[in-house]
């Protein structure tokens, strides 16, 4: 089958298109015929891409851990995400587990469905599993127009929270339509001057934005981040706030009916490497997707 695999190192990753044997599922696994794969560009730098769970060196990893396709044996259309240590879906076929996938929503194309799992699960797990967001609370979402932010806004809004988000001015109407109650243009204003007494901060930006966010929380406020400076942040407060999304079939089935996916750009399989290199001119909304098979 055709696939893209990583060579080089985390410091100098390179994607190479190559033919490899079609994977064979083991007992308890399923083979997926991939139609579309969602792109998380930074995963080529992460430690699970370059080492196994036991710490041994890993080579030739296939990236792109969210996908939409069909179970090869039955033809059932599904979508989902693989564990970060498993092989990804930037290939004509991938192997997954039943606990990591759910039936593809019929109203979504494969490209739309492939853009959902990581962003939506990250938003759900950050807002509800970790921050315990409650109806009526004030939540500040940094990066509201991004692949995670768009789902965090929608989920927080549907849960009855008061949603404040930071975006560029051109995305103000876009995030308002998703459910944001207040929008802050991060290029022209400091969010600290606009957002106070915040119950929950959901950070997808990191860096200085993350460091400044602690100051806007209420005394019992909670902060979660997916953008700490390292996978094991040095300061304890940030370490407790940082989390990495996990596959979850039940959550995928529970939330998809009310969510609006946003696909930034769809690339053909032959141009998949460009999705990770930064060469693609993005609109700055939602997710990059690779069409493994033409629609």
Secondary structure, DSSP 8 states (H G I E B T S, - for coil): -EEEEEEE-SSSEEEEEEE-------TTEEEEEEEEEE--GGGGGSHHHHB-TTS-B--S-----EEEEEETTT--EEEEE--TTS--SSBSEEEEEGGGEEE--TTS-HHHHHTTHHHHHHHHIIIIIIS---TT-EEEEESTTSTTHHHHHHHHHHTT-EEEEEE-GGGHHHHHHHT-SEEEETTTS-HHHH--SEEEEEESS-HHHHHHHGGGEEEEEEEEES--SSTT-SSHHHHHHB------HHHHHHHGGG----EEEEEEGGGHHHHHHT-S---SSSEEEEESS--
